């Protein structure tokens, strides 16, 4: 690529950015310019502050302190970097190559420009000057060999950005299918959520470890003894020598000890790993724009067509005990829910949150629930899944969108449509409810009778929420956006009514606390018989709520019949 072409492309990038700023008006442009200036000030101030810290604070400290300081900075940098990757996971190229391939411009040059431009991010602007400033400050205070940290830092940054760019390119090819795009974004978000929880999960067992005679864990005592001798545990040194993100701290400690060889080897390794990532990203980009992946996709499509077995479709099955119309609506709605990425992400997030909370509370010693409090804890565990489900159960037609027209034109009785919609939600509630009760049984050591009563309360809460959900779904329909659970074109009146419906459902669930409160009051007098009272009252409450649900279906079906044209208008309106 000639320098004139590079200059033209960079000017194009600047012009596009300027047009994006000015499109929102003068206020938006002023805010954007202020943000850029603030980032530059943060970078410059961080560089100056880290230079002073390296010159005066880290000039006389032990080498192990340098390792800890750089490890903390790298950990914070990677955390902010992952946040940026998750936030812009759908973006791989700053400049669309397809619009430039017909020009006499090198693909390699455009690739390099996109690589550089896509990594001008907040994390680099904030942390790179700080890392370099520390190295320069220690070079002034300790010895000149500390300047060798600069190429190591640049090599580490090159390694991270190169493989991130390779990942983004692969994801762009993978996410050409819109449904796969939403699945990948949801999966990456959940994976990031799990990754940031790993340090806390690894440290939850620390209270139960054996203590030394002086009241400290043996590992901590040994660590203090090694620190007095000026060394670190061999496992920690091995981890710093093997893991690339820890090379900078290990190199700083080695240079402070007068050994520059680890820094030179780590720098060469970082640049080599980064070069491999950038080369792989370029090869995948070139194959994509040359159409070399079409043959594999065609062969895979032919193989998939041959693998299709002739049989009964999922929605053609029947459900025992259900009318044919209700079974068809239930299976079709269940397939729609399981295919919606936003629903799967919400379900997985709820289950992961429950597992993480349970794993955090499980190892703690001294945590016991009294016999009387078990009734309240059991009911609380039974009701925990429903606040997250209310949003879907009070707006059962929001995900149908244009598919609701099929329900309007179908000869299925309207009570069976509502019943089928409720049955479709049952597996989702069952999954979260079973996980929640299992964790409550393991962590809180609930009695089997309390657990059985809690299971009855889960079913009662499901019937109660379905009854109110059928009412509010017909009265306050809201179209849900594609790929999210947020409503589209929601007026202030509709948003307020939807919020009130959620509050009404949450308040109605408090009725299920009555058996637990009665058992709690009788526990001091009746003793073990209070568990039987809780179970008996839960069964009676379940029967009453189930009877109310059954009797409400005909009336709510007539309400749906009167409101279906308005619901159709709301859920099928396109977003401009």
C-alpha positions as CSV (number, residue, x, y, z in Angstrom):
1,X,0.0,0.0,0.0
2,X,1.3,3.4,-0.9
3,X,1.5,6.1,1.7
4,X,-0.9,8.3,-0.2
5,X,-3.5,5.5,-0.1
6,X,-2.9,5.1,3.6
7,X,-3.3,8.8,4.1
8,X,-6.6,8.8,2.2
9,X,-8.0,5.9,4.2
10,X,-7.1,7.5,7.5
11,X,-8.7,10.7,6.4
12,X,-11.8,8.7,5.5
13,X,-11.8,7.2,8.9
14,X,-11.6,10.6,10.5
15,X,-14.3,12.0,8.3
16,X,-16.7,9.1,9.1
17,X,-16.0,9.7,12.8
18,X,-16.6,13.4,12.5
19,X,-19.9,12.8,10.7
20,X,-21.0,10.4,13.4
21,X,-20.3,13.1,16.0
22,X,-22.1,15.9,14.2
23,X,-25.1,13.8,13.3
24,X,-26.5,14.0,16.8
25,X,-26.2,17.8,16.8
26,X,-23.8,20.3,18.3
27,X,-24.3,19.2,21.9
28,X,-23.5,15.6,21.0
29,X,-20.4,16.7,19.1
30,X,-19.3,18.8,22.0
31,X,-19.7,15.9,24.4
32,X,-17.8,13.6,22.1
33,X,-14.9,16.0,21.8
34,X,-14.9,16.5,25.6
35,X,-14.7,12.7,26.1
36,X,-11.7,12.5,23.8
37,X,-10.0,15.3,25.6
38,X,-10.7,13.7,28.9
39,X,-9.3,10.4,27.8
40,X,-6.1,12.1,26.6
41,X,-5.8,13.9,30.0
42,X,-6.4,10.6,31.8
43,X,-3.6,9.0,29.7
44,X,-1.2,11.8,30.2
45,X,-2.0,12.1,34.0
46,X,-1.6,8.4,34.4
47,X,1.7,8.4,32.6
48,X,3.0,11.3,34.8
49,X,1.7,9.8,38.0
50,X,3.1,6.3,37.3
51,X,6.5,7.9,36.4
52,X,6.6,9.6,39.8
53,X,5.5,6.4,41.6
54,X,8.2,4.4,39.8
55,X,10.8,7.1,40.5
56,X,10.2,7.6,44.2
57,X,8.0,4.9,45.6
58,X,9.2,1.7,43.8
59,X,12.9,2.7,43.7
60,X,13.8,1.1,47.0
61,X,11.2,-1.6,47.5
62,X,11.9,-5.4,47.2
63,X,11.7,-7.1,43.8
64,X,8.7,-9.1,44.9
65,X,6.7,-5.9,45.4
66,X,7.3,-5.0,41.7
67,X,5.8,-8.4,40.7
68,X,2.7,-7.7,42.8
69,X,2.2,-4.2,41.4
70,X,2.5,-5.2,37.8
71,X,0.3,-8.2,38.3
72,X,-2.5,-6.0,39.7
73,X,-2.2,-3.6,36.8
74,X,-2.3,-6.4,34.3
75,X,-5.3,-7.9,36.0
76,X,-7.2,-4.6,35.9
77,X,-6.2,-4.1,32.3
78,X,-7.5,-7.5,31.2
79,X,-10.7,-6.9,33.1
80,X,-11.4,-3.6,31.3
81,X,-10.2,-5.2,28.1
82,X,-12.7,-8.0,28.4
83,X,-15.5,-5.6,29.2
84,X,-14.7,-3.7,25.9
85,X,-14.6,-7.0,23.9
86,X,-18.0,-8.0,25.3
87,X,-19.4,-4.6,24.6
88,X,-18.2,-4.5,20.9
89,X,-18.2,-8.2,20.2
90,X,-20.2,-7.7,17.0
91,X,-17.6,-5.3,15.5
92,X,-14.6,-6.6,13.8
93,X,-13.7,-4.0,11.1
94,X,-13.6,-0.3,11.4
95,X,-13.6,0.1,7.6
96,X,-15.7,-2.1,5.4
97,X,-13.3,-4.0,3.2
98,X,-16.0,-5.0,0.7
99,X,-16.4,-1.4,-0.3
100,X,-12.7,-1.0,-0.9
101,X,-11.7,-4.2,-2.6
102,X,-12.6,-2.8,-6.1
103,X,-10.1,-0.1,-5.6
104,X,-6.3,-0.5,-6.2
105,X,-5.7,-0.9,-2.4
106,X,-3.8,-3.7,-0.8
107,X,-5.9,-6.0,1.4
108,X,-3.0,-6.3,3.7
109,X,-2.9,-2.5,4.2
110,X,-6.6,-2.2,4.9
111,X,-6.2,-5.1,7.3
112,X,-3.5,-3.4,9.2
113,X,-5.3,-0.1,9.3
114,X,-8.4,-1.9,10.7
115,X,-6.3,-3.7,13.3
116,X,-4.7,-0.5,14.6
117,X,-7.9,1.6,14.5
118,X,-10.1,-1.1,16.2
119,X,-7.8,-1.1,19.3
120,X,-7.7,2.6,20.2
121,X,-9.8,1.9,23.3
122,X,-10.2,3.3,26.8
123,X,-8.3,0.4,28.4
124,X,-5.2,1.0,26.3
125,X,-5.3,4.8,26.7
126,X,-5.5,4.5,30.5
127,X,-3.3,1.5,31.2
128,X,-0.5,1.7,28.6
129,X,0.9,5.1,29.7
130,X,0.7,3.9,33.3
131,X,2.7,0.7,32.6
132,X,5.3,2.5,30.5
133,X,5.5,5.3,33.1
134,X,6.3,2.8,35.9
135,X,9.1,1.2,33.7
136,X,10.7,4.6,32.9
137,X,10.4,5.7,36.6
138,X,12.1,2.6,37.8
139,X,14.8,3.0,35.1
140,X,15.6,6.4,36.6
141,X,15.5,5.2,40.2
142,X,17.0,1.7,40.1
143,X,19.1,1.0,37.1
144,X,19.0,1.5,33.3
145,X,18.2,-2.2,32.7
146,X,14.6,-1.6,33.8
147,X,14.0,0.1,30.4
148,X,13.9,-3.4,29.0
149,X,10.4,-3.6,30.4
150,X,9.2,-1.3,27.6
151,X,9.5,-3.8,24.7
152,X,8.0,-6.5,27.0
153,X,5.0,-4.3,27.7
154,X,4.6,-3.5,24.0
155,X,4.9,-7.1,23.1
156,X,2.3,-8.1,25.6
157,X,-0.1,-5.5,24.3
158,X,0.6,-6.7,20.7
159,X,-0.1,-10.3,21.8
160,X,-3.5,-9.4,23.4
161,X,-4.7,-7.1,20.6
162,X,-3.7,-9.5,17.8
163,X,-5.5,-12.5,19.2
164,X,-8.5,-10.3,20.1
165,X,-8.7,-9.2,16.5
166,X,-8.4,-12.8,15.3
167,X,-11.3,-13.7,17.6
168,X,-13.4,-10.8,16.4
169,X,-12.8,-11.8,12.7
170,X,-13.8,-15.4,13.5
171,X,-17.0,-14.2,15.3
172,X,-18.0,-11.9,12.4
173,X,-17.8,-14.9,10.0
174,X,-19.7,-17.1,12.5
175,X,-22.4,-14.5,13.2
176,X,-23.5,-13.9,9.6
177,X,-26.7,-15.8,10.6
178,X,-28.7,-13.3,12.8
179,X,-29.9,-16.1,15.2
180,X,-26.3,-17.3,15.6
181,X,-25.2,-13.7,16.2
182,X,-27.5,-13.4,19.2
183,X,-26.5,-16.8,20.5
184,X,-22.8,-15.9,20.3
185,X,-23.3,-12.5,22.0
186,X,-25.3,-14.2,24.8
187,X,-22.8,-17.0,25.2
188,X,-19.8,-14.6,25.4
189,X,-21.7,-12.4,28.0
190,X,-22.5,-15.4,30.1
191,X,-18.9,-16.8,29.8
192,X,-17.5,-13.4,30.9
193,X,-19.9,-13.4,33.9
194,X,-18.7,-16.9,34.9
195,X,-15.0,-16.0,34.4
196,X,-15.1,-12.9,36.7
197,X,-16.7,-15.1,39.4
198,X,-13.9,-17.7,39.3
199,X,-11.6,-15.9,41.8
200,X,-14.4,-15.6,44.4
201,X,-15.4,-19.3,43.9
202,X,-11.8,-20.4,44.3
203,X,-11.5,-18.5,47.6
204,X,-14.7,-19.6,49.2
205,X,-13.1,-22.5,50.9
206,X,-10.6,-20.5,52.8
207,X,-12.5,-20.3,56.2
208,X,-12.5,-24.1,56.5
209,X,-8.8,-24.6,56.2
210,X,-6.7,-25.9,59.1
211,X,-4.8,-23.3,61.1
212,X,-1.3,-23.2,62.3
213,X,-0.4,-23.0,66.0
214,X,-0.2,-19.2,65.7
215,X,-3.8,-19.0,64.3
216,X,-2.7,-18.5,60.6
217,X,-3.2,-21.0,57.8
218,X,-0.1,-23.0,57.1
219,X,0.2,-21.8,53.5
220,X,0.1,-18.2,54.7
221,X,2.7,-18.9,57.4
222,X,5.0,-20.5,54.8
223,X,4.5,-17.6,52.5
224,X,5.5,-15.2,55.2
225,X,8.6,-17.2,56.0
226,X,9.6,-17.2,52.3
227,X,9.0,-13.5,52.2
228,X,11.4,-13.0,55.1
229,X,14.0,-15.0,53.2
230,X,13.4,-12.8,50.1
231,X,11.8,-15.4,47.9
232,X,8.4,-16.5,46.7
233,X,6.6,-19.9,46.6
234,X,7.9,-22.1,43.7
235,X,4.3,-22.6,42.4
236,X,3.9,-18.8,42.1
237,X,7.2,-18.5,40.3
238,X,6.3,-21.3,37.9
239,X,2.9,-19.7,37.1
240,X,4.6,-16.4,36.3
241,X,7.1,-18.2,34.1
242,X,4.5,-20.1,32.1
243,X,1.4,-17.7,32.0
244,X,1.9,-14.9,29.4
245,X,-0.2,-12.3,31.3
246,X,2.2,-12.7,34.3
247,X,5.4,-12.2,32.3
248,X,5.6,-8.5,32.9
249,X,5.6,-8.8,36.7
250,X,8.1,-11.7,36.5
251,X,10.3,-9.6,34.2
252,X,10.2,-6.6,36.5
253,X,11.2,-8.7,39.5
254,X,14.0,-10.4,37.4
255,X,15.4,-7.0,36.3
256,X,15.4,-5.7,39.8
257,X,17.4,-8.8,40.8
258,X,19.9,-8.1,38.0
259,X,18.8,-10.9,35.6
260,X,17.7,-9.5,32.2
261,X,17.4,-12.9,30.5
262,X,13.7,-13.6,31.5
263,X,12.7,-10.2,30.1
264,X,14.3,-10.8,26.8
265,X,12.8,-14.3,26.4
266,X,9.4,-13.1,27.5
267,X,9.5,-10.2,25.1
268,X,10.5,-12.4,22.2
269,X,7.7,-14.9,23.1
270,X,5.1,-12.2,23.4
271,X,6.0,-10.7,19.9
272,X,6.0,-14.3,18.5
273,X,2.6,-15.2,19.9
274,X,1.2,-11.9,18.7
275,X,2.6,-12.4,15.3
276,X,1.0,-15.8,15.1
277,X,-2.4,-14.4,16.1
278,X,-2.2,-11.5,13.6
279,X,-1.1,-13.9,10.8
280,X,-4.0,-16.2,11.5
281,X,-6.4,-13.3,11.5
282,X,-5.1,-12.1,8.2
283,X,-5.4,-15.6,6.6
284,X,-8.9,-16.1,7.8
285,X,-9.9,-12.6,6.6
286,X,-8.3,-13.3,3.2
287,X,-10.0,-16.7,2.8
288,X,-13.3,-15.1,3.7
289,X,-13.1,-12.3,1.1
290,X,-11.8,-14.7,-1.5
291,X,-14.8,-17.0,-0.9
292,X,-12.8,-20.0,0.1
293,X,-15.3,-20.9,2.9
294,X,-18.2,-21.4,0.5
295,X,-17.2,-24.9,-0.4
296,X,-17.1,-26.0,3.2
297,X,-20.5,-24.4,3.8
298,X,-22.0,-26.1,0.8
299,X,-20.6,-29.5,1.8
300,X,-21.9,-29.0,5.3
301,X,-25.4,-28.0,4.0
302,X,-25.5,-31.1,1.7
303,X,-24.5,-33.3,4.7
304,X,-27.1,-31.7,6.9
305,X,-29.8,-32.3,4.3
306,X,-28.8,-36.0,4.0
307,X,-28.9,-36.3,7.8
308,X,-32.5,-35.1,8.1
309,X,-34.7,-38.0,9.1
310,X,-38.3,-38.2,8.0
311,X,-40.5,-38.3,11.0
312,X,-43.0,-36.4,13.1
313,X,-42.3,-32.7,13.7
314,X,-41.9,-31.5,17.3
315,X,-45.1,-29.4,17.2
316,X,-47.1,-32.3,15.7
317,X,-46.8,-34.4,18.9
318,X,-49.5,-34.6,21.4
319,X,-49.4,-34.1,25.2
320,X,-51.3,-36.6,27.3
321,X,-54.3,-35.2,29.0
322,X,-54.4,-31.9,27.0
323,X,-56.8,-31.0,24.2
324,X,-55.3,-31.1,20.7
325,X,-55.5,-27.3,20.3
326,X,-53.9,-26.6,23.7
327,X,-51.1,-29.1,23.0
328,X,-50.3,-27.6,19.7
329,X,-50.1,-24.1,21.2
330,X,-48.0,-25.3,24.1
331,X,-45.5,-27.1,21.8
332,X,-45.3,-24.2,19.4
333,X,-44.8,-21.7,22.2
334,X,-42.2,-23.9,23.9
335,X,-40.2,-24.2,20.7
336,X,-40.4,-20.4,20.3
337,X,-39.2,-19.8,23.8
338,X,-36.3,-22.3,23.5
339,X,-35.2,-20.8,20.2
340,X,-35.3,-17.2,21.5
341,X,-31.7,-16.3,22.5
342,X,-32.9,-13.7,25.0
343,X,-35.1,-16.2,26.9
344,X,-32.3,-18.8,27.0
345,X,-29.8,-16.1,28.2
346,X,-32.2,-15.0,31.0
347,X,-32.8,-18.7,32.0
348,X,-29.1,-19.5,32.0
349,X,-28.3,-16.3,33.9
350,X,-30.9,-17.2,36.6
351,X,-29.5,-20.7,37.0
352,X,-25.9,-19.5,37.1
353,X,-26.7,-16.9,39.7
354,X,-28.4,-19.5,41.9
355,X,-25.4,-21.9,41.5
356,X,-22.9,-19.2,42.3
357,X,-24.9,-18.0,45.4
358,X,-25.2,-21.6,46.5
359,X,-21.5,-22.4,46.0
360,X,-20.6,-19.2,47.9
361,X,-22.8,-20.1,50.9
362,X,-22.1,-23.8,51.0
363,X,-18.6,-24.0,52.5
364,X,-19.3,-21.4,55.2
365,X,-19.1,-22.9,58.7
366,X,-21.4,-21.9,61.5
367,X,-24.3,-21.1,59.2
368,X,-27.3,-23.0,60.5
369,X,-31.1,-22.5,60.1
370,X,-33.3,-23.0,63.2
371,X,-36.2,-25.4,63.1
372,X,-38.7,-22.6,63.0
373,X,-36.9,-20.5,60.4
374,X,-36.8,-23.5,58.0
375,X,-40.4,-22.9,57.1
376,X,-39.8,-19.3,56.0
377,X,-36.6,-20.3,54.2
378,X,-38.4,-23.1,52.3
379,X,-41.1,-20.7,51.1
380,X,-38.6,-18.1,50.1
381,X,-36.7,-20.6,48.0
382,X,-40.0,-21.7,46.4
383,X,-40.9,-18.1,45.4
384,X,-37.4,-17.0,44.3
385,X,-37.7,-18.0,40.6
386,X,-40.9,-16.0,40.0
387,X,-39.8,-12.4,40.1
388,X,-37.6,-13.1,37.1
389,X,-40.5,-15.0,35.3
390,X,-43.2,-12.3,35.8
391,X,-41.9,-10.3,32.9
392,X,-42.6,-13.1,30.4
393,X,-45.7,-14.5,32.1
394,X,-47.6,-11.1,32.1
395,X,-46.7,-10.5,28.4
396,X,-47.2,-14.0,26.9
397,X,-47.8,-12.7,23.4
398,X,-44.9,-10.2,23.2
399,X,-42.5,-12.8,21.7
400,X,-45.1,-13.9,19.1
401,X,-44.9,-10.7,17.0
402,X,-46.3,-11.6,13.6
403,X,-46.9,-15.2,14.7
404,X,-49.8,-14.0,16.8
405,X,-51.8,-13.7,13.5
406,X,-51.7,-17.5,13.4
407,X,-53.4,-17.7,16.8
408,X,-56.1,-15.2,15.7
409,X,-56.9,-17.1,12.5
410,X,-56.8,-20.6,14.2
411,X,-60.0,-22.3,15.3
412,X,-58.5,-23.1,18.7
413,X,-60.8,-22.0,21.5
414,X,-59.3,-19.0,23.3
415,X,-59.2,-20.7,26.8
416,X,-57.1,-23.4,25.2
417,X,-54.7,-20.8,23.8
418,X,-54.2,-19.4,27.2
419,X,-53.8,-22.9,28.7
420,X,-51.3,-23.8,26.1
421,X,-49.3,-20.7,26.7
422,X,-49.2,-21.5,30.4
423,X,-48.1,-25.1,29.8
424,X,-45.2,-23.8,27.6
425,X,-43.9,-21.8,30.6
426,X,-44.0,-24.8,32.9
427,X,-40.6,-26.3,31.8
428,X,-38.8,-23.0,32.3
429,X,-40.3,-22.6,35.8
430,X,-39.6,-26.2,36.6
431,X,-35.9,-26.0,35.7
432,X,-35.2,-22.9,37.8
433,X,-37.4,-24.1,40.6
434,X,-35.8,-27.5,40.9
435,X,-32.3,-26.0,40.9
436,X,-33.4,-23.5,43.5
437,X,-34.9,-26.1,45.8
438,X,-31.9,-28.5,45.4
439,X,-29.6,-25.7,46.4
440,X,-31.8,-24.8,49.4
441,X,-31.8,-28.5,50.5
442,X,-28.0,-28.7,50.2
443,X,-27.0,-25.3,51.7
444,X,-29.8,-24.8,54.2
445,X,-30.2,-28.5,55.2
446,X,-34.0,-28.3,54.9
447,X,-36.1,-31.2,56.2
448,X,-37.8,-33.4,53.6
449,X,-41.3,-32.3,54.8
450,X,-40.3,-28.6,54.4
451,X,-38.9,-29.4,51.0
452,X,-42.1,-31.2,49.9
453,X,-44.2,-28.2,51.1
454,X,-41.9,-25.8,49.2
455,X,-42.4,-27.9,46.0
456,X,-46.2,-27.6,46.5
457,X,-45.8,-23.8,46.8
458,X,-43.8,-23.7,43.6
459,X,-46.8,-25.2,41.8
460,X,-49.2,-22.9,43.6
461,X,-47.1,-19.9,42.7
462,X,-47.1,-21.1,39.0
463,X,-50.9,-21.3,38.9
464,X,-51.3,-17.9,40.6
465,X,-48.9,-16.2,38.3
466,X,-50.5,-17.8,35.3
467,X,-53.9,-16.5,36.3
468,X,-52.7,-12.9,36.7
469,X,-50.5,-13.3,33.6
470,X,-53.4,-14.3,31.4
471,X,-55.3,-11.2,32.6
472,X,-52.5,-8.7,32.1
473,X,-51.3,-10.3,28.8
474,X,-54.7,-9.5,27.3
475,X,-55.0,-6.0,28.9
476,X,-51.4,-4.7,28.5
477,X,-49.8,-6.3,25.4
478,X,-46.2,-5.1,24.7
479,X,-44.2,-6.1,21.6
480,X,-40.7,-7.3,22.7
481,X,-37.8,-6.3,20.5
482,X,-35.9,-8.8,18.4
483,X,-33.0,-10.2,20.4
484,X,-34.0,-8.7,23.7
485,X,-36.7,-8.7,26.4
486,X,-37.2,-4.9,26.2
487,X,-40.4,-3.6,24.9
488,X,-40.6,-1.5,21.7
489,X,-42.8,1.6,21.1
490,X,-43.9,1.6,24.7
491,X,-45.8,4.7,25.8
492,X,-45.5,6.1,29.3
493,X,-49.1,4.9,30.1
494,X,-48.4,1.4,29.0
495,X,-45.0,1.3,30.8
496,X,-46.6,2.5,34.0
497,X,-49.4,-0.1,33.7
498,X,-46.9,-2.8,33.0
499,X,-44.9,-1.9,36.1
500,X,-48.1,-1.9,38.2
501,X,-49.0,-5.4,36.8
502,X,-45.6,-6.7,38.0
503,X,-46.1,-5.2,41.4
504,X,-49.5,-6.8,41.7
505,X,-48.1,-10.2,40.8
506,X,-45.3,-9.9,43.2
507,X,-47.7,-8.8,46.0
508,X,-50.1,-11.6,45.2
509,X,-47.3,-14.2,45.7
510,X,-47.0,-13.1,49.3
511,X,-50.2,-15.1,50.0
512,X,-48.1,-18.2,49.7
513,X,-46.3,-17.2,52.9
514,X,-49.4,-18.0,55.0
515,X,-48.6,-21.7,55.6
516,X,-45.0,-20.9,56.5
517,X,-46.1,-18.2,58.9
518,X,-48.7,-20.5,60.6
519,X,-46.1,-23.3,61.0
520,X,-43.6,-20.7,62.3
521,X,-46.1,-19.6,65.0
522,X,-47.0,-23.2,66.0
523,X,-43.4,-24.5,66.0
524,X,-42.8,-23.5,69.6
525,X,-46.0,-25.4,70.8
526,X,-46.6,-28.2,68.3
527,X,-42.9,-29.1,67.8
528,X,-42.4,-31.6,64.9
529,X,-46.2,-31.4,64.1
530,X,-45.6,-27.9,62.7
531,X,-44.0,-29.4,59.6
532,X,-47.2,-31.4,58.9
533,X,-49.3,-28.3,59.4
534,X,-47.1,-26.5,56.8
535,X,-47.4,-29.3,54.3
536,X,-51.2,-29.6,54.8
537,X,-51.9,-25.9,54.5
538,X,-49.7,-25.8,51.4
539,X,-51.8,-28.6,49.8
540,X,-55.0,-26.8,50.7
541,X,-53.6,-23.5,49.2
542,X,-52.5,-25.3,46.1
543,X,-56.0,-26.8,45.6
544,X,-57.7,-23.5,46.0
545,X,-55.4,-21.6,43.6
546,X,-55.6,-24.4,41.1
547,X,-59.5,-24.3,41.3
548,X,-59.4,-20.5,40.8
549,X,-57.1,-20.9,37.8
550,X,-59.4,-23.5,36.2
551,X,-62.5,-21.4,36.7
552,X,-60.8,-18.2,35.4
553,X,-59.9,-19.7,32.0
554,X,-63.3,-19.4,30.3
555,X,-63.7,-15.7,31.3
556,X,-60.1,-14.8,30.4
557,X,-60.6,-16.6,27.1
558,X,-63.6,-14.4,26.3
559,X,-61.5,-11.4,27.3
560,X,-58.8,-12.5,24.9
561,X,-61.3,-12.9,22.1
562,X,-62.5,-9.3,22.6
563,X,-58.9,-7.9,22.8
564,X,-57.2,-10.1,20.2
565,X,-57.4,-7.4,17.4
566,X,-55.8,-4.8,19.6
567,X,-53.1,-7.3,20.7
568,X,-52.5,-8.1,17.1
569,X,-52.0,-4.5,16.2
570,X,-49.6,-4.0,19.1
571,X,-47.4,-7.1,18.7
572,X,-47.1,-6.9,14.9
573,X,-46.3,-3.2,14.5
574,X,-42.8,-2.7,13.0
575,X,-40.1,-0.7,14.7
576,X,-39.1,2.3,12.7
